Amino acid sequence: MRKEYDVIVVGGGPAGSTAARFAKTATNTVAIFERDREIGIPVRCAEATSIPDLERFVKIDPHWIATTITKARLISPSDQKVWLNLPNDGVILNRRLFDNGLAEIAATQGVEIFTKANVYKIVSDGEQHWEVFVRHLDRDYIVKSKIIIAADGVESRIARFAGIRTQTVLKDIESCAQVLLGNLDVAENQIDFYFSSRWAPGGYAWVFPKGNHTANVGLGVNGAYYKGRSAMEYLNDFINEKFPEAARLTTVAGGVPVAKSLKKIASDGLLIVGDAARQVNPVTGGGILAAITAGKIAGLVAAQAIARNDWSVNVLKEYQTEWDKNVGKDYARFYKIKEWMTELSDDELDEIATLLQKIPPDDINIMTVFKIALRNKPALLLEAIKLFAQMI
């Protein structure tokens, strides 16, 4: 471990590894400090994304992919099933291998990676450098850095240490639980989404196959609809009814932001990316693509700042500008739709499903679903059209 780096990235998930990769040049020094013992552990999400989206950022290693998805099914509270045509093939990732793969790519660029490296304090030295206090393998270090990229997840301590307001209200956080189930008889190319206040009030449940008769089965419960029951309790009920013979292999749980992105994601010598910046699709809760997008933008801006010998907010604010232009404006629209979706009753969800049943299956895509669902909400429908027109 060096005494000083040009850029230190705190967190080795997709956002952090991507940021480090693009921040590294032939003439600067970049390190990742990851708190856990291994990058990719524990797995924290449902692991679904699309091939075209990933290919914009990285060459896909076939080992990263557990299954390829060609079909999706939406299931209403009364068990009406609506088939959804997908604009592109999706994939269920082996998230541990995927995260490790992104870190390996960063390492081949010259990024230094330290696991079991817990950053417990950062302090400005008053001379345009950060002092980063890190405990690595039971030893404490103070390392200097010109720029810190905070990629340390939804509970980001780094952003708070730097004085960035990160609090999220209950309606903008989902409590999620997921179990990898074995001994399942599920189609390996199909994902299912269940919408019902019985299973996931204010959210949804999912079944994402991973091959070899296994699947990620999980759900998210919106914080505003918390009724004294944990997400795991809801999930236990769901599994016991839908998959009573399944074997439980692994379990993960945690919070997922479904909020607007943080208003401030850049300041002097600091950039915030991924879940730490609330860069998650508010409708789906998916964050892999947003994390990689933000990581690339932040990394390139950091590299440019080091080259210019100016890492003040006047330079680093370009990250905020590019994020808002490329993704943030769309996520602001998704947030409006999320606010409406969380208020839908089971009866309203069933009514939407009933209307969709009258449409030929080949004509049902994501745009069709929202045209039906938002038929009485013209302003929101316009927002949805702007979002989804490019997807079909």
Secondary structure, 3 states (H helix, E strand, C coil): CCCEEEEEEECCCHHHHHHHHHHCCCCCCEEEECCCCCCCCCCCCCCEEEHHHHHCCCCCCHHHEEEEECEEEEECCCCCEEEECCCCCEEEECHHHHHHHHHHHHHHCCCEEECCEEEEEEEECCCCCEEEEEEECCEEEEEEEEEEEECCCCCCHHHHHCCCCCCCCHHHEEEEEEEEEECCCCCCCEEEEECCCCCCCCCEEEEEEEECCEEEEEEEEEHHHCCCCCHHHHHHHHHHHHCCCCEEEEEEEEEEECCCCCCCCEECCEEECHHHHCCCCCCCCCCHHHHHHHHHHHHHHHHHHHHHCCCCHHHHHHHHHHHHHHHHHHHHHHHHHHHHHCCCCHHHHHHHHHHHHCCCHHHCCHHHHHHHHCCCCHHHHHHHHHHHHHHC
